[in-house]
Amino acid sequence: MSCLHILNRSPAAGLLSTAREIMSPGDALLLLEDGVFHLRQPGELAALPEGVAIGFLAEDLRARGLGNDLPAGAESLDMDDFVDLCARHDKTLSWF
């Protein structure tokens, strides 16, 4: 059973380390809103379990003035991609 983890809080909230503890291969992490600031902390993302896909909403990245030096493997998504991602996973878990 795969899970889509949706994270909208900045790294200061400390939620990624908690989420990481229950992630499994085949899960995905979607960074949106202030969650896209995690893209500036590639060490945290590299510590995710192997096989966890990382995506982010491109519009949230642009809105926060971020856009260069993104971690390898992080996938830029639009809202249609977000819907598809939700449909591909058995469940979703929001980290707000």
C-alpha positions in Angstrom: 0.0 0.0 0.0 1.6 3.3 -1.1 1.1 6.6 0.6 1.4 10.2 -0.7 2.8 12.4 2.0 1.8 16.0 1.5 4.0 18.5 3.4 3.2 22.3 3.3 5.2 23.5 6.3 8.7 25.0 6.2 11.7 23.1 7.5 11.5 25.1 10.8 8.3 23.1 11.7 10.4 19.9 11.9 7.7 17.7 10.3 9.9 16.1 7.6 11.9 14.1 10.2 8.7 12.8 11.7 7.2 11.9 8.3 10.4 10.2 7.3 10.0 7.7 10.2 6.9 6.2 8.6 7.7 6.5 4.9 8.3 3.3 2.9 9.6 2.5 -0.5 6.9 3.2 -3.1 5.6 6.2 -1.1 5.9 9.8 -2.5 6.5 13.2 -0.9 4.8 16.2 -2.3 6.1 19.6 -1.2 3.7 22.5 -1.6 3.3 26.0 -0.2 6.1 26.6 2.3 7.1 23.0 2.1 9.1 23.8 -1.1 11.7 25.4 1.2 12.8 21.8 1.9 14.3 21.8 -1.6 17.0 24.1 -0.2 17.9 21.3 2.3 19.0 18.5 0.1 20.6 16.6 3.0 17.2 16.1 4.6 15.7 14.9 1.4 18.6 12.5 0.8 17.8 11.0 4.2 14.4 9.8 3.0 14.0 6.1 2.6 15.2 4.7 -0.8 12.4 4.5 -3.3 10.4 7.5 -2.0 9.6 9.9 -4.9 9.9 13.6 -4.3 7.7 16.2 -6.1 6.9 19.8 -5.7 4.4 22.2 -7.0 6.1 24.5 -9.5 3.8 27.4 -8.9 4.7 27.4 -5.1 8.4 27.3 -6.0 8.0 30.3 -8.3 5.8 32.2 -5.8 8.6 31.9 -3.2 11.4 33.0 -5.6 13.1 29.6 -5.6 14.1 27.9 -8.8 17.7 27.1 -9.2 19.9 24.3 -7.7 17.1 21.8 -7.1 18.0 18.4 -5.8 18.4 15.7 -8.4 15.3 13.6 -8.7 12.8 16.2 -7.4 10.0 16.4 -9.9 8.2 19.6 -10.9 4.4 19.2 -10.9 1.4 21.3 -11.8 -2.1 20.9 -10.4 -3.1 18.2 -12.9 0.0 16.2 -11.9 -1.0 16.7 -8.3 -4.4 15.1 -9.0 -2.8 12.2 -10.8 -0.3 11.7 -8.0 -3.2 11.4 -5.5 -4.9 8.9 -7.7 -1.8 6.7 -8.0 -1.5 6.2 -4.3 -3.7 4.2 -2.0 -3.8 6.8 0.7 -2.7 10.4 1.4 -1.3 11.8 4.6 -1.1 15.6 5.1 1.6 17.1 7.3 0.3 20.5 8.2 
